[in-house]
Amino acid sequence: MRGKQGQQGPRKKDEPIVAQSSTETDWVSRFADEVIAESERRAPGKPVVVASGLSPSGPIHLGNLREVMTPHLVADEIRRRGHEVRHLISWDDYDRYRKVPNGVAGIDETWAEHIGKPLTSVPAPAGSPHANWAEHFKAAMVEALAELGVEYDPISQTEQYTSGVYREQILHAMRHRADIDAILDQYRTKKAPKKQSQKPVDEAELEAAEGSGAAAEDDGSGGGAGYFPYKPYCGRCEKDLTTVTSYDDDTTELAYTCSACGFAETVKLSEFNRGKLVWKVDWPMRWAYEGVIFEPSGVDHSSPGSSFQVGGQIVGIFDGVQPIGPMYAFVGISGMAKMSSSKGGVPTAADALQIMEPQLLRWLYARRRPNQSFKIAFDQEIQRLYDEWDKLEAKVADGTVLPADAAAHARAARTAAGELPRTPRPLPYRTLASVVDITAGHDEQTLRILGELDPDNPVTSLDEVRPRLDRAENWITTQVPADQRTIVRDEPDTELLGSLDDEGRESLRLLLEGLDSHWSLDGLTTLVYGVPKVMAGLTPDAKPTPELKLAQRSFFALLYKLLVSRETGPRLPTLLLAVGADRVRKLIGA
């Protein structure tokens, strides 16, 4: 299958070429330089080809997204320079179903009966509208990639294999199986072979074996009949628990048996389309077939004997050359355990886009070199990330931004095709989150509060602050625990008010006295920080001292307790606006 999403015309005159002068600090431009030069050397006059591979074996998490964003950013830079480029995304949907993932809604252990089948032959989770397991998990990623502005040519490996597209490559690999075996044998452990198990190898075992060549399904080794780099799916049970027992190069007759159901048959491989090359041969075959110039790989593929390293030698058997392939590092989640695609519930791109705009998510991948790890925030840290993004936008607007930061911003905010949709009036994320927290998402109350943030330039429609408002609301409702939500008191805390000393009552009087004249976000900020200064005999604009900061914290804690029965909460100016002047007077009137 070939999509048309990757086709691009010539660059328009007003489309910028991003940061070509800052290649020392801009990793995308540096790779683009290398890829263009290498493409012109290998395939002059042809489109530049970059590639990604994704397995829809379960939720496609944010670590997998780096597999896409790294070549996407490079491809997009190449497009900006006026070159034709194809970004291939191979859906590895013809891979075996390895194990039942934990925590995925709509499945139970009965799905274990499908282990060993192609992902496209496994039923989708219960209630899914999709035809099979692979399509179910592809769907959310396809939607997320569209929102992120990623243009690509999709390739279904199920369609490629079952339609016979790779037939010549398969026959070629079988003819050269001794050469492939010799390469793989350099990396295999030299221990005595263990007894062949009929039990499917699970994901954890495969990860442990990666780098040693010990996993039979990774390299095709094993069996008294010799080495074969091809594995049929059983004609009866559809599983790949098969062993090739003989193969004739002249007739292409291949015999196999299935250890799962006992089925055996002999087929002509020149006409047979129900099987695939083993992974360590399949990947380099595709590099050669597609003419891939650039494809990154995860850190797990960088060790001796790993798929990328071995593939660099095997690709020569197919008259190909290994792509430029940077290793990319781990992507973590702030406040959560290390991601694993074998477990359900791991955050995906779709999850991230529920709480952040595409620009911010793109920026997190663009600003770090592929070999640098980073975290994506699902906790309170998201507010700081948004503050950092907004400061960057301000520097871009006033021309004070550094070149590398400008390049990362440009790649986050737009692609070669144009600017991504954005919030017309991007108010601070933490302010929006506080408002929807206090109002519980009530539109009329939210608009009232946002309209009072800046009386000289009021928000008159919630559309002005969307989609950022919606992302902030989703964050509050899905990521903030119920016991951390803000609940404004209905009645005054008479016991606390009655226990105040003269100084406490005077501080509240000063606050109430200044409410009307300071009723805006900036005004209330000045007021709440200024009251402790006045109480200390200073002017409202006095510079803070350690003693003054202590007095301010004490005053803030008192206000929080009177308003929300806690010592902390949303920023006080936002909280006061949200509560409303009349209710503030009722709750803190001393």
N, C-alpha and C positions, 0 to 999 in steps of 0.2 A: 504494500500500500504506500502510496506517495501522496502527501498532502501538498497543498499549494501555498501554505502559510509562510514558507521560507522564501518565496520568490520576491525579489526586490528590483525596482528599477534603478536608474542612475541617481546619484545623490543630488538633491536640489541645492541651488546656490546658497540659500539661506540656512542650510543645515550645517551646524558647526562640526568641525573635526575636533574631537575632544583631546585636549592636553597632550598634543604631540611633542610639546616642548618640555614635558616633565616626565620623561620616561624613566628617569632615575628613581622617582618615587611613585610612579603610576604603573602598577603591575599590568593593567589591562593593555595600555599602549605598548608596553615592552613585548608582551606576548603577541599582540597584533602584528608588530614589526616582524617578529620571527616567523609567524604563521604565513604571512603574505609572501615573505622571501622564500620559505620552504615550498609553498604551493606553486610559486612561479618556477622553482627548480624542478619539482616533481611532475607537475601537470600544468604547463604553461597554457594560458588561454581558457582554462576550465574554471568553473566556480570553486571557491575555497570550501573545503568540507571540514566541519567540526562535528563532534559526536558526543552523545550522552547515552547511557543505558539505564533503564529503570525496571525493576522487577515488581509487578503488582501482586506480590505474594501476601501482602497485608497492607496496613496503613503506610503510605509513602511519606516518611518523616522528614524533618527539617535538615537532617544530615544528608539525606538523599537529594534534597533540593540543591545542595552545593554541586552535585554531579551535573546539574542542569545550568545553574547560574554562572558557574565558571566559564564554560564555553559560550553561553549566551552573551555574556558581557564582552568577550573577545570578538564573537561574531558581529555583535552590534557595532563595535568600534570599526571593524573592517567594512561594514556596510556604510558607516558614516564617511568613510574615505572613498566611497564610490565603487567598491569592488562587489561583485556578485558572490554571495556566500550561502551555503546550505548548512543549517544546523539540524542534524539528524537526531531524533530521539527514538532509540530502539526500545520498544516495549518487550521485555523478555517474558512474554506471556506463554511461551512454549516450554519454559522451565518446569521442572517437577514441583509438585506441591509437597513441601518438606514436612511441615508439622502444623498442628492446629494452634494458631496464635492465641495467647491469653487475652481475655477481656474484650474481644470483638463482639459487639452486639449481634444477636441473631444466630450464633453458632454454638455448638456443644461438642462433646467428644465423639459424637457420631460422625463428624467430619473426618475422623481419623481413617475411615474406610477409603477415603480418596487419596491418601498419601501415596505418592509415586505417579499420579496422573499429571498430564499437562494442566497448568493453571486454567486454561480455557475449557477444560473438561470437568472442572469442579463446580458444583452448584454455587450460586451466590448465596451470601447469608440470608436467612429467612427475612422476608419482607422487602428485599431489594428489588428495584425495578429492572435490574441489569441481567443480562443473559447468563453470565457465569462469574466465577470468582475474580478473574482478572479484570473483566470489564467493570465490576463493582468498585475495585480499588483504583482503577485508572481514572474513573469519572471525576472524583474530587480533585485529582491532580491536574487533569485537563482544564477544569474550570479555574483552578488557581493560577495555572500558567497563563491563561488568557487574561486574567486580572492583572498579572504581573507584567504583561506586555511582551512575553516570550514568544517569538516567532520560530517555528520549527517545522520540519517534515517528519511526521510520525511513521514509524515502521513497526508493524506487528510481526514478531518472529513466528507466531503461529501461521500467519498467512504466507510468510516467506517459505517456511519449510513444507507446509502441506500443499502448496501449489507447485512445488518443484523448482523454485527459483534457484536454490543452492545445489541442485543435483550435480552439476559438473564439479563443484567445489568438494562435495561429499565423496564422489568417486575418486577425485584427485587425492584427497586425504587418505582414502583407503589404499590407493596404490603406493602412497608414500608413508604407510603406517610404520614401517621399520625406522625411517628417518625421524619421524615424530617421536617414536618410542625412545630412540637414542637420546634425543634432546631431553625428554622428560626424565629419563633414567639418571641424568646427571644430578637431579635434585631429590630423587626418592631416597627415603631412609633405607639404610642397608641392614635393618634388623630382619630376623626370620619372619616370613609372612605369617600373619595370623589366620586363623580359620575363617573362611569366608562366612559372613553373617547374612542371613536372608532378611534381617530386620532393616528397614530403611535407615540410612544415616541421617541423623537430625542436624539442625542448623549449628548447634553448639559444637558438635563433633567436627563438622566441616570447617568451622572457624579455627578450631584447634589444629586441624590438619593442614590448613592453608599455609604454604611456605615449605612443606615437606614433600608434597606430591603424594601423600599417603591416602588421600580420599579417592576411592576407586571411581566415583562418579565425576570427580573433577578432571581426571586425566585419562580415564578409559582403560587403565591397566588391569591386569588380573586375568585368570582363566588359563586352562591348559592348552587351549587352541591358539594362544598367542595374543598379541596386543591388537586392539581395534579401537579407533578413535570415534566410533559411531555407536549410538545406543538406540535400538528400536523401542517404541512403545508397544506393549503387548496387544495383539489383535483381538484378544478376548476381554481382558480386564482393564486395558488401556494404561497399565502401570509400566514404569521403566525398570522394574526388577527383573531385567532380562540379561541373558548372557549369550553373546555371539559364539556359536560353536564351530562355524566354518565360513569361509568366504573365498570365492573364486574370482580372481581379477579379470579373467577373460569373459566369463559369462555374467559376472556381477551377481551370481547367486549367493545369497546370504542365509544361513540357518541360525535360528536362535531358539532358546527355551526361556520360559518365564518361571521364576522361582515362587511367584505369588500364587499362581493358579494352575501351574503345570502345563500350560499351553505351549506348543512348539509348532513352528512352521518354517518353510523355506520360501524366500521371496527373491525377486530380481531387483537389486538396489537401483538399477537404472530406471525402474518404473515405480519404486516404492517411496511413499512420501509420509510415512508415519514414524518418524524418529528424528534425531538430531545429533550433530557433532557434540562431543563432550565439551564442557565449558572452556578448558584451556586450549582447545583447538578452534572452537566456535568463534571466540573473540578475535584472535588474529586473522581468521578467515574473513571476517566481516571488515576488518581494517583494510585488507587487500581488495575485497569486492567493492567496497564503497569509496576507496581512495581517501581514507580519513587522514587529515593532516594534524588535527589537534583533538585530543581526548584526555581529560584528567582521570585520575584514579584515586581511590581512597588509600589511607595510610596502610590498610591491611594488604594492599596489592604491591607494596614497595619492598617486601622482604625477599630474599633469595628463594626461588621456587614458587613464588606467587604468580598469579595469572598474568599480570602485566609484564613481569620480568621474563617468564618463560615465553610469553607471547611474542616478545621482541625477537626471539630466535625462530619460533615456529612460523611467523609471518613470512619469512623468506621462502618457505616451502610453497607458498601461494604467490610467489613473485611480488610480494608487497614489502612495504617499509613500515616500521613501527611509528605511530604518531608521536608528535611532541606531546609529552604527557606529564604535566605537573602533578605531584602528589598533593591532595587536599587534606586538611586536618579536620579534626573532630569539631562538630557544632554542638554546643551544650545548651541546656535550658536553665535559665536562672530560677533557682529554687526547686528544681526537680532532678531526679536521678538521671544517670546516663541513658541516652536513648538506645533502644534496640528494636529493630523492625520486626523481630520475632514476637514481640509483645504487643498486645492491643493497648489502646489508650495513649500511645506515644504521640506527641504533638506533630501535626502535619502542617503543610503550607496553608491548607484551608483553615486550620485552627488559628494560625498566626494572623491570617487576613481577617478573621473575625474581630480581632482586637487592635490591629494596626493597619494603616493605609499601605498600599503597595509600595509607595516611595520609600517609606521607612524600612520595610523588609528588604527591598532591593539595596538600599544603602548599607545595611548590615553586611551583606555579601560583597558589595563593591569596595568598601573601604579597607578591607583586610586582604592581604595576599593569601593565595590559596593554602599555603603551608602554615598560616596562623590560625589557631583555634579561636573561637569566640562564643559568646552566649547570646541567646535570644530570650528576652525577658517576658515572662508571663506573670511576674509578681510586681511589687511596687517599683522595681527598677525600670519598668516601661515608662514611667513618668519622667525619670531622669533622661532616658534615651530620647524621648520626645523633646525635652528642653534642649538637649544637645543639637537635635536636628533643627529646631526652630532658630537657635543661635547661628547655626551654619547658614540657614536661608537668609538671615539678616546680614551676615557678612557677604554673601553672594550679592545681595541687593545693593550694598553700599560699596562694593569693590574692595573690601579689605581681606578677602579670603585668600588663603595660600593655594598655589596651583594644584597640588595633589588633592586637596580638599574640594576644590572647584570641580575637578574631574570626577571625583566620587559622587558629588552632588548632581552633576549633569547626568551621570549614568543612572542615578536613582530616580530623577525627576522625569526623564524622557528617554525614548529610544530613537533609533534612526527614523522610525515611522512618525514620530511626533511626541508631544508631551502627554504624559499620563493624566487622566482626569484627577482633579485635585479639589480640596475644600476651598471654596471661594474666600472665606474668612477664617483662617486657621487659628482660633483661640487656643491658649495653652491646654494641652491634653489634661493636665492635672486639675485645671479649673473645671473643664467639662465633666471630668470624672467625679469631682466633688459635687457638682450641681445635680447630676443624675443620681448620685448616691443619696443625696438629701431628699430629692423630689420623687425618688423611686420611678424615674422615667416619665413623670407626668408632663406632657408637652406644654400645657398652658403655664404651669408653674415654672418649667424650665425656661420658656421664652421670657417670662416676667423677669427672672433673675438675670439671664444673659442680657436683656435689654437695659438693666441697671448697672452693668459692669462699667460702661463708659457712656454716661448720659449725653455727652456731646456727639457721640457717634454710635447710637444704640443699634443692637441687633434687632431687626424687625421681622425676621423669618428664620425658622430653624434650618431652612434649606441653605442659608448662608454658612452654617457651621457643620453641614454634613458633607462627606460621610464621617468626618472625624468624631462628631458627636455620637454617631451610632457605634463606632468602634469603642469609644470610651464607655458607653452604656453596656456594651457586650462584655467589656473587661470587668466592670463592676458586678454584673449579674452572674458571670461564669467563673471568674477567677478570685474574687474577694470573698473569703468565708463569711457566713452569715453573722458570726459574732464580731466581725470587724466592720460591718455596715453601720452607717450613721443613722441613729434614731433620735430625732429631736423630742425633747420632753413635752408632754402635754400641759403639765402644771408646774409652777415654780417649786424649787426645792426649799421649802420654808425652813427646814431644819438647818440647812447650810447657810441660808441667808441670815437666820437668827443668830448664828454663831460668829458672824463676822465682827471684827473689831472696827474701830473708827477709820483706820487706814483702808481696810477692805471696802467699807461702804463708800468712802470718798472716791476710790478708784472707779467704782461702778457708776457713781454720780457723774464723774467727768466723762466717762464713755457715753452715757445716755445723753448728756448735754451736747456732745459733739456729733451725735448720729445724723441729724438732719443736714448739717452743713458739710458732712464728710461722706454722704451717701453715694459712693462709687467705689470701685475696686481700689483705685489708687488712694482715694480719700480715706477709706476705712483702714487701709494699710498704714497710712500716716497716723491715724487716730489710735489704733491698738498698740502700735509701737511707741507712740508719744505719751500716752497716759502714765506709764511708769516713770518717764523722764520728768514730767511735770510734778509727779508725786515726790520726786527726789530733788525738786527745786531747780530743775534744769529747763532749758527751752526745748520745744518739741523737735528741733533739728539738731540737738546735741549729739555728738558722736558717742557710740556705745562704749562702756567700760565693762570689765568682768562683773563688777557689782551690779551694774545696770542690766546686763544680760540675765543675771540671776533673778532680778526683780521682774523682768519681762516674762521669763519662763513661769514664775509663780503666778503672775497675773493671767497669763494665757491658760494655765491649768485651772484656775478658778472659773474662768469663762466657759471652758469646755465642760466642767462639772455642772455648771448651772444650765448649760444649753443641751448637752447630750449625755450627761451622767458618766463621762469618762474624762481622763486627764489629757487625752489627745484626740485628734480628729482631723477633718479637712482644714486647709488654711483658714484662719479665723476671718479674714475679710470676706472670703467666698461664703463661709458658713453664715456670717451675719446677713449678707445679702440674701442668701437662700431662706433663712428663717423669716426675714421681713422685719421692718422697724417696729411695728406694733407688737409682734410676738416677742421680739427681743426685750422690749420694755416690760412686757408681762413677766418674762422669765427671770430677768436680772434686776427688776426694780427693787431697790433696797429700801 
